[in-house]
Structure formats: C-alpha cells, structure tokens
Amino acid sequence: MPRHHQRDTAAPGGSQRQLRVGELVRHAIAEILMHGETHDPALEGNLITVPEVRMSADLKLATAYVMPLGGQGIDEVMAALDRNKKLIRTAIARRVNLKFAPDIRFHVDERFDEAERIEKLLRTPAVRKDLNKNSGET
C-alpha cells in the first residue's frame, strides 16, 4: 500500500495514536498543575484548564492549550508555564510511558473567546432579525 494512502485515512487532528497520547499528556499536565507540583505561586494561585494537547506525528512535541479560569492572569500563567517547562516535561515522563518525553509548548486556548464572540454576534439585532426572518420561512 502506498505510504501517502495511510495518511489520508488518519483521523482529523492526527492519528489515533497521536490523539491517544495527546489525551494521556493532557491528563498528566492537568494533574501536575492541580497537585501544585511546580511549586510556582503563579500556577498554584490559578485554576488552569487544559482542554487539548496536540502531539506531533513523531510524538516528540506536545502543544498544550491552556486557559486560567475566567481568563485571569493569562500573561503571568503563560510565563510561569514556560519557566516550569522542564519540570513539567520530567513529571509527564514519569506518568506517561513513551520512548521520549515530549518537548512541551504552551498556547492560550482561545476557543472560549471565539465562542463568546460568536454568541454576542448572534445576539445583535441585525443577526436576530435575519435569524427570525429565516426561521419564519421554514
């Protein structure tokens, strides 16, 4: 079977293995942050959600999307996560059985902001008028 055909059948967002490992790493990061294992006041003082971790195809890079509860102190939290990257990577390696501990990148998860923006847009008078007009035609 040609190699390019295998890639075509991969699940959206990565292979099943990438998705499975990403979920294991996501749980590990959430647990590390929840238990305060970094001993960093910026991380211990915030409740941080980790909605998604995307793994590279070779599983050597994990991109973790994070958001402090309520979006408070994002810059401080991101700086603290970068400061503690090595410690978090080591803690992940102890929890997740992989050949290599993945390098970690942290990004702000902006999906909540995007959903809120869309929700506000849907509530504007012009859009509501269009939605009501279209629903009456059904």
CORDAVEN-V170936 format. One record per pair of residues at least 24 apart in sequence whose ideal C-beta (glycine too) atoms are under 10 Angstrom apart, sorted by sequence separation. I is the first residue (numbers start at 1). J is the second residue. D is the distance in Angstrom with one decimal. If there is no record, write none. Layout:
I/J/D
I/J/D
This chain:
26/50/5.3
29/53/6.8
46/70/9.2
64/88/8.8
81/105/9.6
82/106/6.6
25/50/9.1
26/51/7.9
28/53/8.9
43/68/9.3
47/72/9.4
48/73/9.7
81/106/4.4
26/52/6.6
27/53/8.9
42/68/9.5
46/72/7.0
62/88/9.8
80/106/9.6
81/107/9.9
26/53/4.0
45/72/9.8
46/73/5.8
62/89/8.7
79/106/9.9
25/53/4.7
26/54/9.5
45/73/8.0
46/74/9.5
64/92/9.8
78/106/6.2
23/52/9.0
24/53/8.6
25/54/9.5
26/55/9.9
48/77/6.3
77/106/8.8
78/107/8.5
22/52/7.4
23/53/7.3
25/55/7.0
46/76/8.0
62/92/7.8
78/108/6.6
22/53/4.4
24/55/9.4
42/73/7.2
45/76/8.9
46/77/5.6
77/108/8.8
21/53/8.5
22/54/5.7
23/55/9.4
45/77/9.2
48/80/9.5
22/55/4.5
29/62/8.3
33/66/8.4
42/75/9.7
43/76/9.2
48/81/8.2
75/108/9.4
19/53/9.7
21/55/5.1
22/56/9.8
25/59/9.2
28/62/9.6
30/64/9.5
42/76/4.9
43/77/6.7
46/80/8.6
62/96/9.6
74/108/5.9
18/53/9.9
19/54/8.8
20/55/9.0
29/64/5.6
41/76/9.5
42/77/6.0
45/80/9.5
18/54/7.6
19/55/7.9
26/62/8.6
28/64/10.0
30/66/9.3
40/76/10.0
42/78/9.3
44/80/9.2
62/98/9.9
18/55/4.4
22/59/9.0
25/62/5.0
29/66/7.9
40/77/9.5
42/79/7.1
43/80/4.9
59/96/9.9
71/108/8.8
17/55/8.2
18/56/7.7
21/59/5.6
24/62/9.9
25/63/9.9
26/64/7.1
42/80/3.6
43/81/7.1
60/98/9.1
64/102/9.8
71/109/9.9
13/52/8.9
18/57/6.7
25/64/7.3
26/65/9.0
40/79/9.7
41/80/8.1
42/81/8.6
53/92/9.8
59/98/6.3
60/99/9.1
62/101/9.3
63/102/9.4
71/110/9.8
14/54/6.7
15/55/9.0
17/57/9.3
18/58/9.5
22/62/7.0
26/66/9.9
40/80/4.8
43/83/9.1
59/99/7.8
60/100/5.6
62/102/4.1
63/103/9.6
64/104/6.1
65/105/9.7
66/106/5.7
67/107/9.9
68/108/9.1
13/54/6.8
14/55/6.4
18/59/7.0
21/62/8.2
22/63/8.8
40/81/8.7
42/83/8.4
43/84/6.9
58/99/9.9
59/100/7.2
60/101/8.9
61/102/5.8
62/103/7.1
63/104/8.1
64/105/7.0
65/106/8.0
66/107/7.4
67/108/6.4
71/112/7.4
13/55/9.7
14/56/8.6
15/57/7.3
17/59/7.5
22/64/9.0
38/80/7.4
42/84/9.2
58/100/8.5
60/102/5.6
61/103/5.2
62/104/5.2
63/105/4.8
64/106/5.3
65/107/5.4
66/108/6.8
67/109/4.5
70/112/9.8
71/113/7.6
14/57/7.3
38/81/8.5
40/83/6.8
55/98/9.7
59/102/6.2
60/103/6.4
61/104/8.1
62/105/7.2
63/106/8.0
64/107/7.2
65/108/7.4
66/109/6.1
67/110/8.2
15/59/9.8
18/62/10.0
33/77/9.6
40/84/5.6
58/102/9.2
61/105/6.8
62/106/9.5
63/107/6.1
65/109/3.8
67/111/8.5
14/59/9.9
38/83/8.4
39/84/8.8
43/88/9.5
64/109/9.0
65/110/8.4
67/112/6.3
71/116/9.8
38/84/4.3
56/102/7.8
65/111/7.8
67/113/9.0
10/57/9.2
37/84/9.0
38/85/9.9
40/87/8.8
55/102/6.8
56/103/9.0
33/81/8.7
39/87/8.7
38/87/5.8
53/102/9.0
56/105/9.9
7/57/9.2
37/87/7.5
38/88/6.8
33/84/9.5
37/88/8.1
53/104/8.8
54/105/9.4
29/81/9.2
32/84/9.0
53/105/9.9
37/90/9.8
38/91/8.5
53/106/10.0
54/107/9.4
37/91/5.7
32/87/8.4
33/88/8.3
52/107/9.6
32/88/5.8
35/91/9.3
50/106/9.3
52/109/6.9
32/90/9.8
33/91/9.9
48/106/9.9
51/109/5.4
29/88/6.5
32/91/4.8
50/109/8.2
52/111/8.5
28/88/8.6
29/89/9.9
31/91/8.6
32/92/7.3
49/109/7.5
51/111/7.2
31/92/9.6
51/112/8.6
29/91/8.5
32/94/9.7
25/88/10.0
28/91/7.0
29/92/6.8
32/95/8.1
49/112/9.0
25/89/10.0
28/92/4.7
31/95/7.3
27/92/9.9
28/93/9.1
28/94/8.6
29/95/9.4
25/92/5.9
28/95/4.3
29/96/10.0
24/92/8.8
27/95/8.1
28/96/5.5
27/96/8.6
25/95/8.7
24/95/7.8
25/96/5.9
24/96/4.9
24/97/8.8
25/98/8.7
24/98/8.6
21/96/7.2
29/104/7.8
21/97/10.0
25/101/9.7
21/98/6.9
25/102/6.6
29/106/9.0
25/104/8.2
22/102/9.5
21/102/8.1
